Amino acid sequence: MSEQPENWSRLHPATLAIRALEQLPQFVLGLPAAAYFIGNTGIVVALFFALVGVGVSVGLAYIYWLRFAYHVGEEQLIIESGVFNRNRRTIPFDRIQDVSLEQKLLARVFGVSVARIETGGSGGDEGELDCISREEADRLRDRIRAYRAGSSADADTADEAAVETEPVLYTMSAGRLAIAGLFNFSLVFLAVLGGVWQYVGSYLPSDYLDPRQWIDAYGDQALGMMTALPIVGFFALLIAIGAITGLVRTFAREFGFRLTRTETGLRRQRGLFTRTDVVIPLKRVQAVVISTSILKRFFGWRGMALQSLGTDGGAGTNHVVAPLAYAEDLQPILDELHSRPPPPDARFERVSPKLIYRSWLEDGIVLAAIIAGVSFFWSGGPWLLLLVPLFAIAPVLQYRAHGYCIEGELLFVRRGFWRPRITILPLNRVQSASLVRGLTQRGFGIATLVIGSAGASLASPLKILDLDENAARKLLGRDICRV
């Protein structure tokens, strides 16, 4: 495997148990299908095949564990993997930004972690140590930090209590978690219930679901309840499901949320079932996004995310650093980023009011086409004209909520009425800027300024909509691209 095999390390032996347990639900759920295809041989044979499957899973996990090794050197990390085709990857410490740790429920039970190696040359993870002890992961991260800091001290003797001494910038109490869960009202659980109902609904006693059974048993009293309860009960059920779903999702994702300052960036720890430990290097942060909603804004709540060159799982390049906070809670984070809070609304410059007329024209054409198409198949198509007031008011609200401001070397762009959002972008982080003019925009003499920055989503770049064309060109040449 190497010239010095004694210096190589393997994954934690818990890899075998964790992989087998992760595969177990698939085999258990496959038992009914196996019993059906096996036929008269019975469930015992199906169980035997399931156990064989578990054994195969453990065997494959053992081969994977046996053929995976890594070596932490003085200046680099080397990973060797592969059963038939061997792959050797060398990652210099100079390229490593940090080591992100993740602990799912089973990993926490066995005291192990997944260590993901983040580098500056990739938007994703350069390498991954799938199952190592938490102590080994901390030693790896300490060694890399010591090297990057130029320290000659042995990283293995680093103080394990250093994490506790890191300055705390933001935490979430149980009460704030509950408030955030209520704001995250969601009805996605209804889709899960619908899917479950398709499979188990036919096995439930149909008599209890038949209103006629209730009327025959309880007479007029049941009939009165049947007319009142459906409406009240339906909305009460929706509210209860939405609130419970929001609470469960929030507690599962944000439980134990803690943001601290490290030598290189911001360290975020969170999660109830899956515990993550991520460091966001400050030099990779490109922009700050402060968002809220109509209801949150009424109570003074807002959230903060950082647009970074590194990814944050399913969230892409946006790292949430404060899910629910007051303005004063965000100030310590902004200080570490050498940024400042958004200026008052009066300091923002609004875009051209022609945004309203352009939206009315484009939305009117779309609505007319929809009504004409629907009316061809449905006589009630003209009822869609009731949407005209909504289409008329929405552009006005969008215009009032949209604007920009340049203070010093920072660009502030605000957008959104129902879900207001302010993006804070340092001008030295601007990668590109371009003017875009659609067909209707050319007719109104306006243009959209599209601003590109590293780490931004290609599908939704930062935009300042519907500026007067002359003002847009002036802003593009004098202010946005001056750095």
N, C-alpha and C positions, 0 to 999 in steps of 0.2 A: 504493500500500500504506500509506503514511504520509506526514506532512508532511516528515520527515527520513529519506528512504530510505537515505542513506549511513550512518546510525547503526544500521541493522538488521543482524542477523547471521543466517547460514543454518547449517543442520546441516553436519556434516563431509561432504565428498564421498564418504567411505568408505561412507556410507549406501547408495549404489547397489550397490557390490560386496557388502556384507553382506546386503542384502535378496535379491539374486540368488542368492548362495550358500545362503542359508537356504531358498529355494524349490527349489533344484536337486534335493535328494533326492526331493521329491514328483514331479518330472517323470521322474527316473530310475526310481523304483518304478512309475510308470505306463506305462513302455515295454512290458512284457509285455502289459498289457491293451490298449494301443493297437495293438500288432502283431496281437493276436487279432482285434480288431474290423476292422482294415484288411484282414486276410486275405492274399491272394496277393501283395499289393504289397510285402511284405517289411519287414524291420527298418529298412531305410534310410529309408523313408517315415516310420516311427514315430519314428526319431531326428530327422528333419527337423521333425516336429510338436513334439517335445520342445524342440528349439532355438528354435522359434518361441515356445513357451511361456516359455522363459527370456527371450527378447527382450521379450515382453509384460511379464514381471515387472520387467525392468530399466526399461522405459518407464514403468510405473506408479510405480516407485520414483523415477524422475527427476521425474515430475509432482508427486509428494508432496514431494520435496526442493525443487522450484522454488517451490511454493506455501506452504511452511512458513518462517516467520521469527520471530525473537524479538529483543527489545530489553531490555537491562539498563540501567535508568535510575538516578537517584540514590536514589529511594525506592520503586521498584516494578519488577516484571518484567512485560513485555507479550509475549504469545504470539499470533501470527496463524496460522491454518491453515485448510484446506478448499480443495477444487478448485472446486466450483460455489457452494456456500454458505460464505461466509467467516465465520470465528469469531474474534473478538478477545477475549482474556481478559487482564484486568489483575489482578495479584497484588501487593498492597502488601507491602513487606518486613516490616511490623509483624505480618502474619499468618503469615509463613513461620517455621516452627520450625527447619527445617534442610533441607539438600539431601542426599538419599541417592544414592549412586553404585553402579551395578552394571555389571560387565564380564563378559559371556559370552566363550566361547573365541574366537570370531571378532573380537569387539570388542577383546580383548586383543592379538590379532595385529595389528590396524590401529591400536592405541593410542587407542581411543575409549571412551566410557562412555555409559551411560544415566543421566541426571540426573532424579531424581524430587523434585518440590517438595512438601514436607510442611507443612501448615498446621494451626493449632489448631482451625479450624472444621470439619474433616472427618476422618472416620476413615480415609480413604484418601489418595491423592495428588491434589493440586489441579491440578498440571500436570506435564508430562513432556517433556523434551528428549531425543529418542530416540537421537541419535548426535552427540555433541560430543567434542572432544578432552579428554583428562584435564586438561590445563593450563587449558582454558577452564572446565571444571567446578570445578576448585579455585579459580579466580579468582571465579567466581560465588558459591561458598560463602564465600570470604573477604570478598567485598563485603557479603554479607548479614550475616555475623557482625560485621563492623566497624560496620555501620549499627546493629545491635541493641545493640552495646556502647557506642554513642555516640561512636565514634572518628571523628575528622575526617581520618585518614590515608587515602591513596588505596589501596583494596584491591588494585589491580593491582600494587602494589609490595610486597605482603605477602611475608613470608619463606616460601618453599616448604618450608623444612626445619622449619616449626613442628610438623608432624605428628610428626616424630621426637623433639621435645622434650616432647611430651605425656606426663604420668606414666602409666606402664604399670601396670595393675591386675591383668591376668591374661593369660597366654599358654599355648599348648599345644605341647609338644615332640612330636617324631615318636613317641617312646615312649608318651607319654600318648595320642596319637591312636590308636596301635595297641591300647592297652588299651580305649579307648572303643569302638573298632570291634568288639572281641571281646564287649564287653557289649551291643552293638547287634546281636547274633545275630539273623538274619532269614532266613526261607525264602521270601520274596516272589519270589526269582529262579526258584523252581520253577514259578511260574505263567507266567513268561516262557518257560521251557524247554518247558512244555506247549503254549503257543501256537505256538512255532517248530516243535515236533514235528508238529503238525497239518498244517503246510504242507510240511515237508521229509521227514517220515517215510516217505511213499510212494515217495520217490526213493532211499532207502537200500537196500543189498542185504539182502534179507530172510533170506538164508541165515545171516548172522552173528547174526541175532536169534532164530533157531530153536534151542532147546535140543537138539532131536533131532540136529541136525547135529554138535554138540559130542560127544554121547554116541556116535554112530556112529564119529566120528573117534578119540576117545580112550578109549572104553570105560568101565570101572568107575571109573577115576581121575577122569574128567570127571563121572561121576554123584555121586561123593563130594563133589567140589568144588561141584557144583550144589546139594547139600543144605546145605552149610555157608556158602558164600559169599553167597547171597542175603540172609540175615539180617544177618551181620556187615557185608557190603558196603553194604547199604541204609542202615543207621544211620551207617556211616562216611561215606557219600556225603552224607547229610543234614547231618551235623556240618560236613563240609568246605564244602558249599554255603552253609550258614548263616553260618559264620565268614567266608568270603570275601566274601559279600554285605555283611555288616556292616562289614567293613574298607573295601570299596570305597565304600559309601555314606558312611561317616564321613570318609574322606580327601577325597572329593569335596566334602562340605559344610563340613567344619571345618578343612581344611588352611590353615595360616598364621593360625590364630585369634589375634586380638590385641584386647584391650580396653584403651582408654586414657581418660583424663579430659580433656575439653575445657572450654572456658569455659561452655558451656551444658548439658553432659550427658556421657554415656558414648558413646565412639565404638567401634564393633565392625567389624573387618575379618576376612573369612574367605572360603574357597572356593578350589578347585583349578581347575575348569573355568569356573565362574561366580564371579567375584570381586565381593563386595558390600562396600560401605563405608557404614555406617548410623550416624547419631548419634541416641541416645535422650535427648531433653531430660529433665532430672531433674524439672522441675516437672510433667511429664506422666506420671510413674511413679505408679501407684496402689497396687500391692502387690508383694510379693516372694514367689516360690514356690520352695521348696527341696525337691527330690524325690530319691528314691533307689530302690533295690529290695532284695530280700532278699539277693541275692548282692553287690551293691555295698556295702550296709551292713556286710556281714561284713568287707570290706576297707577300710571307712572312706571310700568314695567317695560323692559326691553331686553334684547339678547345681543350677544356679540360673537362674531365668527371671524377667523383670520383666513385670508386667501394666501396659500403657501405653495411653494414648489413641490412639497411632499404631499402624498395622498393620505386620506383619513378613511380608508375602507370605502363603504358605500357612499359616503358623503363627498367623495371626490377630493378636491384640493381645498375644501372649506373645513377648517377645524373650529369647532364650537369651543369657546373658552369661557363663556358665561351664558348659560341657557336662559336664566331669568334674573334680572338685576335692576336696581335703580341706577340713576345716572352717577351717583357718588360711588357705587360699587365698581363701575367701569374705569374710574379715573386711575387707580393704581396700575391697571393693565395698560392703559394708554401711556402712562408715564414710562413704563418699561419699553414700550414701542417707540418712544420719542415722538409721540403723536399728540393730538389734542382733541377735545370733544367737538362735535359739530357746532357751528355758530348758530345764533338765533335765526328764526325763520326770516326775519326782516333783512338779513344780510344776504340771503340767496337771491340770485337773479333768475327771474322766470324766463321760460322760453317764449317763443312767439305765440300769441293767441290764435294764430292761424292753425295751430294744432287742433283746435276745436272744430274748425270748418273742414279741415282735411279728414278728421275722424268721422264727422257727420256724413261727408260725401262717400267715403269708402264703406262705412258701416251701413249706410242707407242702400247702397248698391247690393251689398251682401244680403241684407234683410229682404229687399225686394225680390232677389233671386230665390231665396229660401221660400218666401210666401208663394211665389209663382210655381215653384216646383212641388210644394206640398199641396197646393190647391188643385193641382192636376190629378192627385190621387185621393184627396180628402176634401170634402165640402166645407169642413171647418177651418180651412187654411187661413181665411181672413182674421180669425181670432188671434193670429200671431201679431196683428197690428197693435195689440195691447203691449207688446214689447217696445214700441216706439218711444215712450217716455224714458225707459231705461237706457235705450241707445242714445237718447238725447242728453241725458244727465251725465252719463259715464265720462264722456270726453271733457266736460267742464270740470269734474272732480279730478280727472287725471291732470289737466292743465294746472289746477291750483296746487297739486301736490308735487309737481315736477319743477326742478330748478337746479342751479349749480352755484358754486362759490369757490374762489381761489384765494387762499390766505397763506402768504409766505410760499412755501414749497409744497403745499397740500391742496389737492383738488377734492372738493366735496360735491357729490352728486346725490340728490334725493329723488325718489320715485315711489309711486304707489299710494293710493288713497286707502284701500281696505287693509293692505299690509305694507305700511310705509317702511322704506329701507333707505339708509344713507350709506354710501360707499366713500371711504376715505382713502385716497390714492396719492402717495407721494409722487411728485412730478418726475423725479429721477427714476421711478419704476415704470414709466410709460415706455412700452416697446414699440408701439405704432399708433398712428392716428389717421383717420381717413374720413372724408365727407361722402355720404351716401344720399342720393336724391332719387326717390321713386317717381313714378309718372305723375301722380297727383301733387307730390311735393314740388316738382318743377313748375307745375301750373300755379302754385301759390308762392313760389319764390323762397322756399325754405329748404333746409337740409338737416340731416341727422349726423352728428359727430360720433363716430365709433372709435373707442379708445381701447387698444389692446395692451394687456400686461401679462407677464409671465405667470402661469398657473391659473389664469382665468379660463372659464369654460368657453369652448369655441361656439357652443350653441347659444350662449347668452353673455356676450361681451358687454362691457360698460358702454352705455349709450346716453347721449344728450339729444333728446328728440326735438325735431321741428324748430331749429334755430333759424332766424333770418339769415339768408345765405351770406350776406356781407359780414354779419356778426360772427357766423360760423367760421368763415375764412380768417377773420381777424383773430378769433380765439385759437384757431388751429396753429397759425403761424407765430403769434406773439406770446401766447401763454402756455399752451399745452406742450409744444415742442421747443420751448426755450432752453430746457436743460439738456 
